[in-house]
Amino acid sequence: MESHCLMTRIRRSARAFQRKDRGFLKFCFFYDDSRLLLQIHTKDGQDYTLNPAGKTNFYQKLRYLVQKNHIDILASDVYISKGRSFRSIQQCPESNKFNFYGDGISFSGYRWIHRARLNLHNLNGNGPRKKPDGKYRIEEEKQCRRCGFKNETLNHVLCHCFVAHGRDMTRRHNAIINRIIPLIPKRKNVELLLDKTTKSSNKSRPDIVRIDHALKRVTIIDVTCPFELENDSLSIAAKRKIQKYSNEAAIFSQQGYKVYNGSFIIGVLGSWYQGNQAALNALDISRKRQKHLTTTIVGEVIENSKTIFWRHILGDKYQLTNNVYSGTVID
């Protein structure tokens, strides 16, 4: 229970915000003609004077400045071990919709994902350089506990530790496809190929191929879940998938079809790729269903990534459960 008076708590909060590592250069209350005002000076050189008398505008502006200040600190070099995934996450608001709606994600997944996006989970590769006894860790102590890879990082655990989690990664990939397939409308003269070859020379198997024989249109979509290392990680993965199936697209074009060769990209930490909407439009999925799919599919990926992580840490002690947290499909 708080034992201090209101003004004491206000002064304490003002002193905390004015610290150099908190972002604000100046954060103090002052009187002007018997009016109590708040003066804020940010690092980008902007000065703000807020009047607490106007409660709505005061709290809205103060909340905006505090949130912007926290984002600027996170983007700076103050936190050495901070995650870099937020550069991809902040590009599309759909990556954070589960914060408001909660579709497709459990409470444990909600707690796990925020620590994962900030790279705060304890792994051999991203721990402190010094041990509690003051000695530096050797390279052998950074190895993966499952496959022996030289550096156990979150990227390795969620995307590259195939020896231990290959089946779980496939399950995460298939969970995305299983969300998309029921939303594709069934029409006459439309053929749907799922994980099948398209009679090309390289015998690749795209995840989804929709062939409209009446309109002479072909849609090639392949799903992948890259790790959000940089702000262009998702776009690089999309270009790689398009290049992979360029041969199939060329064969259909020679047969007189109008071809859409695209990809559906979801980061393993729930980043939504901006080009996904074009892929869903090419599959003739309605806007109403797309809106619902966005929140549920991000939560689905987060839940599967959480399962991979905890199975990596706990092994067989971690019990797999069905994802009962996702919403129902809108008809």
N, C-alpha and C positions, 0 to 999 in steps of 0.2 A: 504494500500500500504506500502511495506517495505521501511523504510527510512534509514536503516543502510547499510554500505558497505559489500562487500563479506566476508572479513576477520573477521569483527565483528560477522556476522551470523555464521561463522565457529567456532569461539571461543565460542559463546553462545551454539551451539549444542554440542561441545566437553564437556563443563562444565555440561550440562544436562545429557549426557551419563555417566559421571564419578561419578554421585551421587551414594551413597551406595544402595539406593532402586531401581536403574535402572539396576543393574546387573554387569556392567563392573567395574573391579577394577582400570583399567587405560585406558584412551581414550584421547590421545593428539597427536597433530602434532609437528614435530620437523624437523630441518634441518640437513642433512648429506651430506657434500661436495656439498653445494648449491642445494641439492635436497630436496624437501618437501615430507616428509613421514608421515604416520599415524601409531602410535603404539597402539595396543589394547591388554590388558591383561584381560582374562576372569576369572570367578570364579572357573572354573575347572582346573586352572593352565596353560592354554595354552597362548602363546605369538604369536602375529601376527604383522607383519610389512608390510603395504600396500603402494604401490607406486601409487599416483594419475595419474602419467604420462600414465600408461597403463589403459585407461579408462574402457574398457570392463571387464577385470579381477578385477579391483579395485571395480567397482560398484557391480559386481556379488558376490564377497567375502564379501563386506561390507553389502550387503542386506542379505546374508546368516547368518552372525554373528548377525545382529540386530534381525532377525526373531527368531533365536535360543535363543537369549537373552530374547526376549519377552515370548517365550514358557517356558523357565526355571523359569522366574518370576511367570508366571501363575501357574506352577506346585508347586511352593513353598508355604509357609504359610504366605506370605506377605499380600495377600488379604483374609481376614477372611470369607467374604460372597461369595467367588467365587463358581461357580458351580463345581460339580464333574463329570458331564456328559462327559467332554472332555476325560476322561480316556477310555471310550467306543468308543467315536467318533474317536479318533486318531488311533484306531486299524485297521481301514479299510479306504482307501482313497476314496471309493465310498460315504462315508458319507458327503463329502464336494464337490462333483462334481458339485452341483448346483451353487457353487460360480463361476465356469468357464462357464458353459453352460446356466444356468438359466431356464432349462426345468422344468415345473411343479410347478413353484413358482412365486408368485407375488412380487412386490416391497414391499408391506406391510408385506408379509411373510418373505422376506429377512431381513427387519429391525427387525422383531419380533424375529426370531430364534436366532440371535447372542446374544441378550440380555437374551433370555431364557437359552441358553447354559451356560452363565456366571451367571445365577441366579440373574439377576439385575432387574427383574420385581417386582413392589411393591405389596406385598401381606401381609395379616395380620400376617402370621407366620414367615416371614423372614425380617420384618422391623427392625429398630433400637430398642434397648432395652429401650432407654430413649425417652420420648416425648419432644417436643419443650420446654415445661415448666420445664424440668429437672426431672420430676417424671418417675419412672419405669412403664412400661406397665404391667397390670395385665393379668392373664391367659385368662380371658374372652375376652380380646381384640384381642387375637390370633385366635379366633374361625373362622371357615369357615362362610362366609356371606350367603351361600346358604343352607347348610345342618346342620350347627352347630357343625361340627367336631372340636375337641379341637385345632388343629393346621392346619392353612390354608397355605400349601406350594404348590409349583408348581407340585410336585409329586401327591399330593392329588387332585388338580384341574384337571389335565390332565388324571388321571388314576382311581381315587377312588371316585369322587364326583358323584355317580350314580344317586342320587336324582334329581340333576339339569341337568346333562349332559349325562345320560345313552344313549339316542337316538343319540347324537352327537358322542359318542364313538363307537357305533355300525356303524354309517355312516363312520367313519374313518377306521374301520376294513373292512367293505364291499368295500370301495374304493380300498383297496389293492387287494382284490380278483377280483374285476372287471377289474383290470389292468392285472392280470395274465391269467384269463380264455380265452380271445380272442387270446392269443399267443400260447395256447396249440394246436398242430396240430390235425386235425380230421382224423382218419384212420378207416379202417374196423376192425371189431372185437375188438374195443376199447370202453369200457364203461366209462363214466365220471359221477361220483356222486358228487353233490354239496350240502353240508350241509344236508346229509341224513345218516340214520343209515346203518350199515353194517351187520345186523343180528347177532350182538354179544350180550352177556348177559347184559352188562351195558348200551346198547342203546345210546352210545355216537355218536355224529354227527361230524365227521371231516369235515373241510371246503372243501377239495378237495381229492377225491379218484379216481385214474385212474387205470382201470383194463384192461389189455391187455390179452384177452382170447387166442390169437394165440401164443404169446410168454410166456404165463403163468407168467406175471409180474404184481405186484400191487404196486402202489405208493400212500402213505398216507401222506398228507401235511396238517398241521394246521397252521393258521396265528395268530399271536399275536403281540401286541405293548406294551412292558414293558417300564418302566421308567429307564433311565440310571443312576442308583445310584452309581454303582461301575463298575470296568473294567470287571467283570464277570457277570453282570446283564443279558446280552443277552444270554450268554451260559447257565446260570441257567434256563432262560425261555425256551430255546430250549430243555434242558434235561427234564423239567417238561412236555412239550408237548409230547415228545417221550414216556415218562413213562405213560402218560394218555391213549395213544392209543396202548399200548403194547399188550393188550388183542385182539384187532382187528388184529394186525399183526400176532399174534400166530394162530388165526383161519385161516387166509389165508395161512399161512405156512403149516398147517395141510392138507389143500386142494391141496397142491402141487404147490403153487405159490411162486415165488421169490419176497420177500417183501422188499420195501424201506420205512421205517417209519421215517419221517423227519418233519421238521418244517420250517416255513418262518417267520423270526423275523426282525422287523423294530422298532427301538426305537421311542418313541413319539417325540423326538427331532431330528429325522432324522438319527439315527445311523444305519448303514448297517451291518448286521451280516455276518461273513465270511462264514458260512455254507449255506447261501442262494443259492450260485452258484450250490452246489451239489443238492439242492432241485429242482432248475430250470432244471438242466441236467436230473434229474429223470423224470421230466414232459416232456422231449423231446423237450424243447424250444431251438431254435438255438442260437448260440453265438451272432449273429447280433442283434437279438431281445432282448437278455439279456442285451446287452450294452445300448440299448435305454431304457429298462425298469428300469435299475438302477437309472438313473437320474430322470426320471419322477415319479417313485414311492416314492422316498425320498421326492421330492417336494410335492407330494400329501399328505403325512403324515404330513409334516410341515404345509401345508395350513389348514388341518383339526384340528391340535392341536392349531393353531392360532385362529381358529374360536371358539373352546371350551374355550380358555382363555378369549377372549373378550366377549363372551356371559356370562361368569362367572362374569366379571367386570361390563359390561354395561346392562346385562339382555336383555329384548326384544328390547331395543334401537338399538342393533347391528343387522344389516340386513344380512341374509345369502345370499350369491351369488354363482352362479355356478362357478366351477373352470375352467376358460377359458384359463388358463396360461400354461397348459400342452401341450406337443407336440403330434403329431399324431403318431399312431402306424405304425411301419415300416412293409411293406408287404414282 
